[in-house]
Amino acid sequence: MQKLQHYVLFPNHDNAMRLYKELKSLGVRATIAPTPRVLSTCCGVSLLIEEKDVDAVRACVKEHGIEILKIKAIERDINPRRDRYC
């Protein structure tokens, strides 16, 4: 069973940094991450959040008027042999 990763997608990096700051002040864990190209080609930065925090993130976005594109989940794509040639 694949684990899902939840990404918050943004139209620009300013909104990503604003949300990151607000989530940290609330104690919600978020990681700044490159946006997976399967999700969007707009902004290169996204926030990686845990599934249990999706509702808290949506509430924070609404409360602070931060513009996001969407919150999207994709299957975790970790390949330990990526970039290994031997």
Secondary structure, 3 states (H helix, E strand, C coil): CCCEEEEEECCCHHHHHHHHHHHHHHCCCEEEEECCCCCCCCCCEEEEECHHHHHHHHHHHHHHCCCCCEEEEEECCCCCCCCCCC
